[in-house]
Amino acid sequence: MEILSFHQLHIAADRTATFLLCEHDGQRHCALGFGAGATESSIETMIAGANLRHG
């Protein structure tokens, strides 16, 4: 899975949203994840992206 675009947005004092545009074998997918901070949000989004591809 290749990450084409990565954006994070702090939506509250303890919540972060992460948006990814991913590509695998020529197919593109957008993934979204939330977490208590930037790291947790990124991990959740990577899992969501992988699930879109392999789910």
Secondary structure, DSSP 4 states (H G I P E B T S, - for coil): -EEEEEEEEEEETTEEEEEEEEEETTEEEEEEEEESSHHHHHHHHHHHHHHHHH-
